[in-house]
Amino acid sequence: MDDLLREFLTETNESLDTVDVELVKFEQEPNNARILDNIFRLVHTIKGTCGFLGLPRLEALAHAAETLMGKFREGAAVTEEAVSLVLQTIDRIKGILAELEANEGEEPKGDDRDLISLLEAMSMAEAAPRKEPPKKEKKETAGTLVAQVLERELRPGEVSLDELERAFRETAVELPAAAEPAVEAPAPAPAGIDFARVAAEIEARMKQASPDGKTEKAKAAEDGDSEAKADKGSVSSQSIRVNVETLEHLMTMVSELVLTRNQLLEIVRRHEDSEFKVPLQRLSNVTAELQEGVMKTRMQPIGNAWQKLPRIVRDLAQELNKQIELEMVGAETELDRQVLELIKDPLTHMVRNSADHGLERPDDRRKAGKIEKGTIRLAAYHEGGHIIIEIADDGRGLSLDRIRQKIIENGLATETELEKMTEGQIYKHIFAPGFSTAAKVTSVSGRGVGMDVVRTNIETIGGTVDLKSVQGKGTTFTIKIPLTLAIVSTLIVESCGDRFAIPQLSVVELVRVQNNSEHRIERIKDTPVLRLRNKLLPLVPLAGLLKVDVSAEKSEDEGFIVVMQVGNVTFGLVVDGVFHTEEIVVKPMSKMLRHITMFSGNTILGDGSVIMIVDPNGVASAIGTAVATDTLDSHADADASRGIDNDAKISMLLFRAGSPEPKAVPLSLVTRLEEFEIEKIEHSNGRDLVQYRGSLMPLVYPNYEVRRREEGTQPMLVFSDAGRSMGLVVDEIVDIVEESLNIQVGSDVPGVLGSAVIKGKATEILDIGHYLPLAFEDWFKRKEISSAALTRKLLFIDDSAFFRNMLGPVMKAAGFDVTVCASATEALRLLGEGAAFDVIVSDIEMPVVNGFEFAEMLRRDARFKHTPIIALSALCTPASIERGRQSGFDEYVAKFDRPGLIAALKEITSADYGIAA
Amino acid sequence: MTANSHTPGAAANDSHSGQIQYVTVFIGGQLFGLPIHKVHDVFVPESMTRVPLSAPEVAGVLNLRGRIVTAINMRRRLGLPQREGNHGIMAVGIEYRGESYGLIIDEVGEVLNLDASGREANPANLDGRWAEISGGVHRLSGQLMVILDVERVLGRMQGDMAA
C-alpha cells in the first residue's frame, strides 16, 4: 500500500467520525449552516480524494451523498429519513474503507446502486419545491425546520423550550458563524434572538431539575470548544500525524535517558569538584523536561472516546422510539491514551444501557410527569490524580424489586440475606456476572453480559465503578480511573535481600517495629498482629507471601510494617527495610510471569536494576479469606466506612470460654491479648487479680464453665477504658474474622448481647459493657434490656470509635435499626439525602460540629422538628443539661449510663408510637 | 551494561543454497545450535532480579539496554544439574512474540554453516524434556549438535503459564 493511500485512509476515517457527530448535531439543529457546511466540506473532500486515487465505488457514494447535502444547503427540508440515509451511506463508505485497508489498497467489488438510487431519489424529491415540514405533530424533533422558517415560527407565546434551547446554542456560535464567508444559507439574524427569553430558559432549566447551574454554561463552553476545534482543523499545518509506535518508542528511549542520567549523577556525586557537575545539571533539567513533554504526547482529551456516542445514541433513539438528548461535559479533560482506549468500550456500553434500560418511552415519561425527551449526561473532570467520569440519566432508576427477584433467581443471595442489604448493596448486584434485569432481550442490551465486563475492564486499569439510583429520578454511574497507567509513585522496600516496589496509592503509613519499642509484633496463635492506635492490625510478612526463603538469623519481630489499605481492608506488610519513594514507569511483565497475581508489573530503577511491582490487590486477596472480600462487599464496606451502611463489617475476635460454641467481641474493643502465668494470678477479697502494668487488674470470668488452668498460662482479653483495665478470662483465642455484626437472636442472659452468624457458625456476642461494672463496682449494674418488638430506625453519631462499637450493638440489641455516623456532618449529609430516622442519638463532644450545634440545625428544619434527639455526654453538669435542652435535645444521658440510655430510648419511642397509633 | 555483546547479522541468508547458519552454544557440556536469525544478541547477564513465585526455569529479570528481559535458566529447562557459581555465564537474547528473553547458557561457540539436508530427526529414545524442545540433530565430526527450537522452548512455558 503506498503512503498516499495510507494517509488517505487515516484521514478519511477521522473525517467520517467527525461527519457522524456533525450529522447528529445537524439533525437536531438543521438551521445551523455552519454544521452543514462542515459536513459538506468533509464529504466533498472524500469525494475529491477518491476520484484522485481512482476509487470509483467510494467516489460514486460520496458524490450521491454530497448531492443530497447540497440540496440541504439550498434550503431543502432536513428529514430524519434523509439523515438516516446519509448516515447509512457513511457506514457503507466506512465498510469499504476497512476492506480497502485489509486488501492493501484494492477497492472491494460490490454494488452500491441500492444506496445511490435512494440518495438520488431523495435528492430529486428535495429538489422539488420545498414542501411544508411533513411531520407537524412532532414538534420536538425540530428536524423539520429550516433557517428561514425560524423567523416566522418564533412568535411570542408559541415558543417551545426546545426551540429556545436551540436559540441559545445559536447565540453561542453566532460570532464565528458570521465570520465564515462560505455560508450560503442565510444565517439566522442575530436580532432574532431575545436574550431575555434565553435567560428565562436558563432559569427554567435550572429550576427544572439540575441543581447545578453549571450544565448550561459548560455546554455552551463545549459548543464553543467544538467550534474552535473545527477551526483548528483548517490550520492543519500546526499539527502533524505521528505513529503511536513512534511515540511509544520515544517514551522508552526517554526512560532510558533518565536512567543513564541517574547513573551519571551517581558517579559525579562521588567526585567532589568535578567539571562535569554543571553540564550534568543542565542535562538533568533538559531530561526532566523532555520526559514531561513526551508524557504529554500520550495525553488525549476524553472527548476522543466520546466521539462515537452521539451517533450511537441517535441510532438507539430511533430504534427504541425514544427521545434522547446526550449532554457531554468536560470532553477536553485529558488522560493517558492507553487508559482512554481501555475505557472506550465500557463507556459505550454504559451509555447504551442508560438509553435502553434507564430512559423510559416518551408516553411513560409523560405519565411520570417528565418532559418527553430523556437526557443522558456524560461528565468528566479531574479529581486528585484521578479522572472521574459520570454517566447519568434522568430515567426510571433501577428497579429494586426486579433486582431482588433476580438475585434470588440467580442464587446470589438468600431472601434473608437480602432483607439485611441496603439499597446500595442490592444495586451493586447488577455488576455480577450474568445479571440482567431487562424484561426482554433487545438488540441493544439485556443479554446479561455487560455490567460485569464493564466492572472488570474498569478494575483492570485500577479504577472503580459505583452507582446511585433513585427510583423514578434516574441512575448515575461514577467511574474513577487513574490518569495514567504509565507512571506510578512507589515505595521501594526490601525483603530478604530483594527489592520490591509498592504503589504508594495503597500505602497508608509506615511503622517501625522493634522488640523493645512502643510498637512490637504480638501474636495470636502464630498469627502476627500489631497494635496500632488501639486497633489490631493483621500482619503478613512479604517474604512469606512471596515464599522466599527466610534466613534463619533474622529476627522476625524487627523490621518495618507498611500499613496498606486495599478497598476497606487494612493490613500490615512486614518488610526488612524501606528505602525511598520513586516515580517509576510501569512496564508490563513477560507473559511467562503474568500468572503471578502478587505482581502487577516490573520496571527499571534509577540504578539500572529491574524491580518487581507488588500488586496490592493480589496481596490482599492472598492474605486470606477474611480479607479477600468480593468486590461487591468491599464496595459495601467502603460505604460502611463512610457511615452510610449499618451492615458494616467489623473485625471480630473469636474465642472459646466455657462452652465449645465460639464467642466473639468486636476486636476494636479489645486493648490487648495477654497470657499470664497461673502463678501470677492472685486471689484477694474474693476475686482474682493480676499485677498488670503497675496496678492490679481484676479478672472476670464470662461464666462458671471457664476452665481455671492449673498450670502454664491463662489467656485473656484485656479491656481498658479511662485508665482502668479488666481481664476477661477465656479458654482459647481462636481467630480474628471480618463479618458484618448482625445480631439475629437477642439474649436474656446478662453479658450476652445475642447470637450472630460468624464464619457460618452461630456465635455468642458478648456484651463487654456488662463485664466492666463487674470488674469495677462503681459501674452500674446492668438492667435487663428487653428488645422492643418493633424495629425503629435510629441514627447514632459519635466521633469515638470505642463508643460507636460499644453502644451500637447495645442499641441494636434493644431492637433498633442502628445507623452509625462518625461525625455530625456525615449525619447531616445522610439526612440531607433523605434518610429518615425515628430517633437520633448524638454525642456532644465532637470536632467541627458539636452535638449542640447539630441539634440546633436539625430543629431549624421542619422535617426534623419532632424527631426525638437524645444527647450522650461524658459531661453531665446541670449547666450542660440545660444547654442541651435549649439546643433541642429531648433527653440528656451520661455516656456510661447504658441502662439510662435504653430507658430513655424506650420511653421516647413508645411515646412516639402512641402518638402514631 | 553488557560487556561482550556482538550481534550476529540477523538477516544472514539462512537457507541460501540449502544451508542453515547456526549459533552454537554449550549447555552442560552438550552442543546446541540455534538458527542464527532467531538470535538477537549475546550478552553477559548482570544484576539479575529474582522473581518470587515464578516457574523454576525463570532465572529472573534483567535490564538489557532499557528493555526488561526474562532470563531462562536453560540447565533447569533441560533438567540438568545446576553449575556452581555464576562465573562466566552467557545469555542468548531472543525475541519471542514481542517480548525479550535471554536463554542462560554456559558458553557460546561459533557460527556454523550446515546443510539443511544433514539434519536428522530426534532419536526416538531421547529424553522427553529434550525431545520437546529439540528440532532435530546434526551429526558433526566428533560430536552431535542438538537444534534448539526457540518456539518450543518458550512457547511451552508461556502455554503452561496460561493454563
Boltz contact constraints between the chains, C-beta under 6 A:
constraints:
  - contact:
      token1: [A, 256]
      token2: [B, 66]
      max_distance: 6.0
  - contact:
      token1: [A, 498]
      token2: [B, 50]
      max_distance: 6.0
  - contact:
      token1: [A, 546]
      token2: [B, 52]
      max_distance: 6.0
  - contact:
      token1: [A, 548]
      token2: [B, 52]
      max_distance: 6.0
  - contact:
      token1: [A, 587]
      token2: [B, 68]
      max_distance: 6.0
  - contact:
      token1: [A, 590]
      token2: [B, 70]
      max_distance: 6.0
  - contact:
      token1: [A, 590]
      token2: [B, 99]
      max_distance: 6.0
  - contact:
      token1: [A, 591]
      token2: [B, 158]
      max_distance: 6.0
  - contact:
      token1: [A, 592]
      token2: [B, 70]
      max_distance: 6.0
  - contact:
      token1: [A, 592]
      token2: [B, 157]
      max_distance: 6.0
  - contact:
      token1: [A, 592]
      token2: [B, 158]
      max_distance: 6.0
  - contact:
      token1: [A, 592]
      token2: [B, 161]
      max_distance: 6.0
  - contact:
      token1: [A, 593]
      token2: [B, 51]
      max_distance: 6.0
  - contact:
      token1: [A, 593]
      token2: [B, 54]
      max_distance: 6.0
  - contact:
      token1: [A, 595]
      token2: [B, 161]
      max_distance: 6.0
  - contact:
      token1: [A, 596]
      token2: [B, 53]
      max_distance: 6.0
  - contact:
      token1: [A, 602]
      token2: [B, 61]
      max_distance: 6.0
  - contact:
      token1: [A, 602]
      token2: [B, 68]
      max_distance: 6.0
  - contact:
      token1: [A, 604]
      token2: [B, 63]
      max_distance: 6.0
  - contact:
      token1: [A, 608]
      token2: [B, 63]
      max_distance: 6.0
  - contact:
      token1: [A, 609]
      token2: [B, 47]
      max_distance: 6.0
  - contact:
      token1: [A, 610]
      token2: [B, 49]
      max_distance: 6.0
  - contact:
      token1: [A, 610]
      token2: [B, 61]
      max_distance: 6.0
  - contact:
      token1: [A, 610]
      token2: [B, 62]
      max_distance: 6.0
  - contact:
      token1: [A, 610]
      token2: [B, 63]
      max_distance: 6.0
  - contact:
      token1: [A, 610]
      token2: [B, 68]
      max_distance: 6.0
